[in-house]
Amino acid sequence: MMKRLALAIGTVVVAGSALAQKSASDGIAEYRAMLQDGNPAELFEAKGEDLWKQKRGPKNASLEQCDLGKGPGVVKGVFVELPRHFADTNRVQDLESRLLTCMETLQGFNAAEIAKTPFGKGEQANVTALATWIAAESRGMKFNLPNSHVAEKTMYEVGKRLFFMRGGSHDFACATCHGEDGKRIRLQDLPNLTKNPGDGAGFAAWPAYRVSNGQMWSMQLRLNDCYRQQRFPYPLFGSDATIALGTYMGVNAKGAESIAPAIKR
């Protein structure tokens, strides 16, 4: 009798725990859905579109001839194919580092100085707004990063190694949080980024507006902050490490639908 009672109590506890977890996860999803209609990212989108067309910089030129991978001036569809190799720089570049190239060559800005500027300040803030608008132009499209050039293949393999590399005072890696299914932190699901995490998850959700701090975060900032939380040295803007990680996650996300710019807690 006592054994049956203990078994029944255990079953109720497990079932209740599972229900609580499901409810928390569902609650967060509902919270995001409610906020999505008024996502402040729309303000950054509008600013980014204005910046794209605006004549600025020492050369007093717009970015309308910027080649983001599909030819000068083409914006729609480029976000879901980045990072990729660019022949003119002979580098694999993500959206933000490619924007710096265009801002320097077309408008005369100093790309190195912008890269050194703290996130959210000066021209760095403008790069984030530009990236937000460009990402929005590919919303609903599926990721399909090119991975045929030797530089793209190399970046993918470097990104894979960095993803699993443990270090820092806590001996963490990207894979510590995002290397397997079913992990959570602060009631929030952590997507498994070693494979396709699905539509709108992980790589397919950034840039995103962070409700908790009222900031727009690009993928560059998201990755830099992950390194900060791992107690790694800060990679800084546009580093080969963050671009390699973006390549690894982006190739893995093939077929996933982009919801960027999204909204996060």
Secondary structure, 3 states (H helix, E strand, C coil): CHHHHHHHHHHHHHHHHHHHHHHHHHHHHHHHHHHHCCCCHHHHHHHHHHHHHCCECCCCECCCCCECCCCECCCCCCHHHCCEEECCCCEEECHHHHHHHHHHHHHCCCHHHHHHCCCCCHHHHHHHHHHHHHHHCCCCCECCCCCCCHHHHHHHHHHHHHHHCCECCCCECHHHHHCCCCEEECCEEECCCCCCCCCCCHHHHCCEEECCCCEEECHHHHHHHHHHHCCCCCCCCCCHHHHHHHHHHHHHCCCCECCCCEEEC
